[in-house]
Amino acid sequence: MDVVGTQAVPASGALQAWSARAGVSGDVGMLSAALEGARRVLGAAAAAGELRNKPLEGFLKEVRREVFRADTLLDELDYYRLRQEQEAEAAGAGEQVVPASVPLFIYI
């Protein structure tokens, strides 16, 4: 996946509202802001063309990896939000559901 070529998508309004109810809205907001900043750095580096600075190339490779991981984490949070919404709808319809829990792990 080319994270430089993708547009930064801030946390959706639904994810922001869910994260506020879950007590992690500040963390989600900071992660979204950091992700936007990292994408700008990667975009500027891509626009500059080929780098001849090996340490900087290594740093940018690490930034790309972390952008991918942050995207994945936001996607997983949104998945759990959607799953909880489905469970709530199913419970309202009298269906038996297995509750989803928010993952208690963080990518390190």
Short mmCIF file of the C-alpha atoms (twelve columns), coordinates in Angstrom:
data_MODEL
# 
_entry.id   MODEL 
# 
loop_
_atom_site.group_PDB 
_atom_site.id 
_atom_site.type_symbol 
_atom_site.label_atom_id 
_atom_site.label_alt_id 
_atom_site.label_comp_id 
_atom_site.label_asym_id 
_atom_site.label_seq_id 
_atom_site.Cartn_x 
_atom_site.Cartn_y 
_atom_site.Cartn_z 
_atom_site.pdbx_PDB_model_num 
ATOM 1   C CA . MET A 1   0.000   0.000   0.000  1 
ATOM 2   C CA . ASP A 2   1.361   3.388   -0.950 1 
ATOM 3   C CA . VAL A 3   0.568   5.615   2.027  1 
ATOM 4   C CA . VAL A 4   2.085   8.652   0.345  1 
ATOM 5   C CA . GLY A 5   -0.429  8.566   -2.490 1 
ATOM 6   C CA . THR A 6   -3.491  8.239   -0.263 1 
ATOM 7   C CA . GLN A 7   -5.389  11.185  1.070  1 
ATOM 8   C CA . ALA A 8   -5.456  11.663  4.803  1 
ATOM 9   C CA . VAL A 9   -8.896  10.880  6.095  1 
ATOM 10  C CA . PRO A 10  -9.568  12.296  9.523  1 
ATOM 11  C CA . ALA A 11  -11.521 10.165  11.928 1 
ATOM 12  C CA . SER A 12  -15.129 10.111  10.788 1 
ATOM 13  C CA . GLY A 13  -17.746 11.962  12.769 1 
ATOM 14  C CA . ALA A 14  -19.166 8.610   13.847 1 
ATOM 15  C CA . LEU A 15  -15.747 7.411   15.033 1 
ATOM 16  C CA . GLN A 16  -15.165 10.681  16.883 1 
ATOM 17  C CA . ALA A 17  -18.528 10.381  18.660 1 
ATOM 18  C CA . TRP A 18  -17.911 6.725   19.513 1 
ATOM 19  C CA . SER A 19  -14.404 7.441   20.791 1 
ATOM 20  C CA . ALA A 20  -15.814 10.183  23.038 1 
ATOM 21  C CA . ARG A 21  -18.295 7.700   24.526 1 
ATOM 22  C CA . ALA A 22  -15.459 5.178   24.932 1 
ATOM 23  C CA . GLY A 23  -13.274 7.783   26.642 1 
ATOM 24  C CA . VAL A 24  -10.524 7.784   24.017 1 
ATOM 25  C CA . SER A 25  -11.484 10.794  21.896 1 
ATOM 26  C CA . GLY A 26  -8.333  12.715  22.803 1 
ATOM 27  C CA . ASP A 27  -6.154  9.786   21.778 1 
ATOM 28  C CA . VAL A 28  -8.016  9.262   18.503 1 
ATOM 29  C CA . GLY A 29  -7.782  12.981  17.748 1 
ATOM 30  C CA . MET A 30  -4.050  13.082  18.467 1 
ATOM 31  C CA . LEU A 31  -3.468  9.976   16.361 1 
ATOM 32  C CA . SER A 32  -5.427  11.477  13.448 1 
ATOM 33  C CA . ALA A 33  -3.480  14.748  13.705 1 
ATOM 34  C CA . ALA A 34  -0.129  12.945  13.883 1 
ATOM 35  C CA . LEU A 35  -1.124  10.820  10.916 1 
ATOM 36  C CA . GLU A 36  -1.972  13.922  8.887  1 
ATOM 37  C CA . GLY A 37  1.398   15.503  9.758  1 
ATOM 38  C CA . ALA A 38  3.314   12.349  8.848  1 
ATOM 39  C CA . ARG A 39  1.514   12.145  5.517  1 
ATOM 40  C CA . ARG A 40  2.471   15.745  4.773  1 
ATOM 41  C CA . VAL A 41  6.133   14.955  5.499  1 
ATOM 42  C CA . LEU A 42  5.991   11.904  3.243  1 
ATOM 43  C CA . GLY A 43  4.265   13.903  0.515  1 
ATOM 44  C CA . ALA A 44  6.867   16.648  0.674  1 
ATOM 45  C CA . ALA A 45  9.669   14.074  0.506  1 
ATOM 46  C CA . ALA A 46  8.048   12.408  -2.494 1 
ATOM 47  C CA . ALA A 47  7.645   15.771  -4.229 1 
ATOM 48  C CA . ALA A 48  11.332  16.547  -3.650 1 
ATOM 49  C CA . GLY A 49  12.339  13.545  -5.739 1 
ATOM 50  C CA . GLU A 50  15.121  11.076  -5.135 1 
ATOM 51  C CA . LEU A 51  16.962  11.471  -1.858 1 
ATOM 52  C CA . ARG A 52  20.689  11.061  -1.568 1 
ATOM 53  C CA . ASN A 53  20.676  11.145  2.224  1 
ATOM 54  C CA . LYS A 54  20.692  7.523   3.458  1 
ATOM 55  C CA . PRO A 55  19.799  8.311   7.103  1 
ATOM 56  C CA . LEU A 56  16.844  10.392  5.929  1 
ATOM 57  C CA . GLU A 57  15.722  7.597   3.605  1 
ATOM 58  C CA . GLY A 58  15.752  5.213   6.559  1 
ATOM 59  C CA . PHE A 59  13.757  7.649   8.666  1 
ATOM 60  C CA . LEU A 60  11.153  8.111   5.922  1 
ATOM 61  C CA . LYS A 61  10.833  4.344   5.552  1 
ATOM 62  C CA . GLU A 62  10.114  4.122   9.274  1 
ATOM 63  C CA . VAL A 63  7.558   6.953   9.002  1 
ATOM 64  C CA . ARG A 64  5.785   5.082   6.171  1 
ATOM 65  C CA . ARG A 65  5.607   1.959   8.327  1 
ATOM 66  C CA . GLU A 66  4.174   3.895   11.263 1 
ATOM 67  C CA . VAL A 67  1.618   5.650   9.033  1 
ATOM 68  C CA . PHE A 68  0.449   2.243   7.854  1 
ATOM 69  C CA . ARG A 69  0.180   1.019   11.460 1 
ATOM 70  C CA . ALA A 70  -1.750  4.122   12.535 1 
ATOM 71  C CA . ASP A 71  -4.141  3.699   9.596  1 
ATOM 72  C CA . THR A 72  -4.660  0.089   10.594 1 
ATOM 73  C CA . LEU A 73  -5.389  1.048   14.194 1 
ATOM 74  C CA . LEU A 74  -7.970  3.665   13.172 1 
ATOM 75  C CA . ASP A 75  -9.564  1.131   10.813 1 
ATOM 76  C CA . GLU A 76  -9.791  -1.420  13.625 1 
ATOM 77  C CA . LEU A 77  -11.363 1.109   15.979 1 
ATOM 78  C CA . ASP A 78  -13.914 1.953   13.314 1 
ATOM 79  C CA . TYR A 79  -14.597 -1.769  12.826 1 
ATOM 80  C CA . TYR A 80  -15.345 -2.189  16.548 1 
ATOM 81  C CA . ARG A 81  -17.572 0.878   16.443 1 
ATOM 82  C CA . LEU A 82  -19.552 -0.606  13.551 1 
ATOM 83  C CA . ARG A 83  -19.748 -3.987  15.252 1 
ATOM 84  C CA . GLN A 84  -21.108 -2.422  18.435 1 
ATOM 85  C CA . GLU A 85  -23.726 -0.567  16.404 1 
ATOM 86  C CA . GLN A 86  -24.774 -3.827  14.725 1 
ATOM 87  C CA . GLU A 87  -24.964 -5.558  18.100 1 
ATOM 88  C CA . ALA A 88  -27.142 -2.787  19.478 1 
ATOM 89  C CA . GLU A 89  -29.467 -3.027  16.466 1 
ATOM 90  C CA . ALA A 90  -29.617 -6.822  16.738 1 
ATOM 91  C CA . ALA A 91  -30.309 -6.646  20.467 1 
ATOM 92  C CA . GLY A 92  -33.155 -4.222  19.774 1 
ATOM 93  C CA . ALA A 93  -34.599 -6.730  17.301 1 
ATOM 94  C CA . GLY A 94  -34.415 -9.524  19.874 1 
ATOM 95  C CA . GLU A 95  -31.572 -11.384 18.172 1 
ATOM 96  C CA . GLN A 96  -28.961 -13.169 20.242 1 
ATOM 97  C CA . VAL A 97  -25.505 -11.691 19.653 1 
ATOM 98  C CA . VAL A 98  -22.000 -12.260 20.899 1 
ATOM 99  C CA . PRO A 99  -20.802 -8.876  22.175 1 
ATOM 100 C CA . ALA A 100 -17.710 -7.342  20.666 1 
ATOM 101 C CA . SER A 101 -15.175 -5.866  22.963 1 
ATOM 102 C CA . VAL A 102 -12.850 -3.018  22.171 1 
ATOM 103 C CA . PRO A 103 -9.346  -4.405  21.724 1 
ATOM 104 C CA . LEU A 104 -7.174  -3.697  24.692 1 
ATOM 105 C CA . PHE A 105 -3.950  -3.823  22.727 1 
ATOM 106 C CA . ILE A 106 -2.023  -0.996  21.161 1 
ATOM 107 C CA . TYR A 107 0.405   -1.396  18.302 1 
ATOM 108 C CA . ILE A 108 3.860   -0.779  19.659 1 
# 
